[in-house]
Amino acid sequence: MMEDLIAFLRARLDEREHIARAAAEETETRWHAGHEHLNEGVSGADGSPVAYGPYEGVLSWEIRQHIAANDPGTVLADVNVKRRIIEVHQGLHSCGFWEHDDDDPCPTLCLLALPFAGHPDYRQEWRP
């Protein structure tokens, strides 16, 4: 079960990386939410548009902040950190640091998988 969970996590991280890299290639800049008092979308540092809302180009301040906080560079850094956590846990488990039954997946890896619980390949036995 542990290997299946790791494969699931790696596949989801690969998907997120692919999407973030595609977005980064298109915009090539860090994203920012503009100014709180202005009705503008999210743009790159060079001013090129990234996202606009359905109502005459207006997005709420909170939505603009959320989009900007999920800038491709930030997502790629997050993916990298999660891959490193998986590697560390694999190493600790394989060297016997933690005694565990392969039928009981690592709680940390289960937590990393939880945001993907809506994915069709997610298994309920991974739910922490």
C-alpha positions in Angstrom: 0.0 0.0 0.0 2.9 2.4 0.8 4.3 2.2 -2.7 0.8 2.8 -4.2 0.5 5.9 -2.1 3.9 7.2 -3.1 3.1 6.5 -6.8 -0.2 8.4 -6.3 1.5 11.4 -4.7 4.2 11.5 -7.4 1.6 11.4 -10.2 -0.4 14.3 -8.6 2.8 16.4 -8.1 3.8 15.7 -11.7 0.4 17.0 -12.8 0.8 20.2 -10.7 4.3 20.7 -12.0 3.2 20.3 -15.6 0.4 22.8 -15.2 2.6 25.3 -13.3 5.4 25.1 -15.9 2.9 25.7 -18.7 1.5 28.7 -16.9 5.1 30.0 -16.2 6.0 29.6 -19.9 3.0 31.7 -20.9 3.5 34.5 -18.4 7.2 34.4 -17.6 6.8 36.6 -14.6 5.7 36.6 -10.9 2.0 37.3 -10.5 0.6 40.1 -8.4 -3.0 41.0 -7.4 -2.8 44.7 -8.3 -4.2 47.2 -5.8 -7.0 46.5 -3.3 -8.9 49.6 -4.3 -8.7 49.1 -8.1 -11.0 46.8 -10.1 -8.3 45.0 -12.0 -7.3 41.4 -12.5 -4.1 39.6 -11.7 -1.1 40.5 -13.8 2.5 39.6 -14.1 5.3 41.8 -12.9 5.6 43.2 -16.4 1.9 44.2 -16.4 0.7 41.5 -18.7 -2.7 40.1 -17.7 -3.0 36.7 -16.1 -6.6 36.5 -15.0 -9.7 38.6 -15.1 -13.2 38.0 -13.7 -16.4 37.3 -15.5 -17.9 40.8 -14.7 -16.2 43.3 -16.9 -12.7 42.2 -15.8 -13.4 42.6 -12.1 -12.2 40.0 -9.6 -12.6 40.4 -5.8 -9.5 41.4 -3.9 -9.6 38.0 -2.2 -9.7 36.1 -5.5 -6.9 38.2 -6.9 -4.8 37.5 -3.8 -5.5 33.8 -4.1 -4.5 33.6 -7.7 -1.3 35.6 -7.1 -0.4 33.4 -4.2 -0.6 30.4 -6.5 1.9 31.9 -8.9 3.7 29.2 -11.0 6.9 29.7 -9.1 5.2 29.3 -5.8 3.5 26.1 -6.9 6.8 24.7 -8.3 8.5 25.4 -5.0 5.6 23.6 -3.1 5.9 20.6 -5.5 9.6 20.4 -4.9 9.2 20.5 -1.1 6.6 17.8 -1.1 8.8 15.6 -3.3 11.6 16.1 -0.8 9.3 15.1 2.1 8.4 11.9 0.2 12.0 11.1 -0.4 12.9 11.7 3.3 10.1 9.5 4.4 11.0 6.8 2.0 14.5 6.8 3.2 13.5 6.7 6.9 11.1 3.8 6.2 13.5 1.8 4.1 16.4 2.0 6.6 14.2 0.8 9.4 14.0 4.0 11.3 10.3 3.5 11.7 8.9 0.1 12.1 5.7 -0.2 10.2 3.5 -2.6 8.4 3.4 -1.9 4.6 -0.4 -2.2 5.0 -0.3 0.9 7.2 0.8 3.9 5.1 2.8 6.6 6.7 0.6 9.2 8.4 2.7 12.1 6.9 2.3 10.8 3.4 -1.4 10.3 4.0 -1.7 13.9 5.0 0.2 15.0 1.8 -2.4 13.0 -0.2 -5.4 14.4 1.5 -5.8 17.5 -0.7 -6.2 15.1 -3.6 -9.0 13.1 -1.9 -11.4 14.0 -4.8 -9.2 12.4 -7.4 -10.6 9.1 -8.8 -7.4 7.2 -7.9 -7.4 8.3 -4.3 -8.1 5.4 -1.9 -10.2 5.9 1.2 -7.8 3.8 3.3 -5.2 6.6 2.9 -7.5 9.0 4.7 -5.8 10.0 8.0 
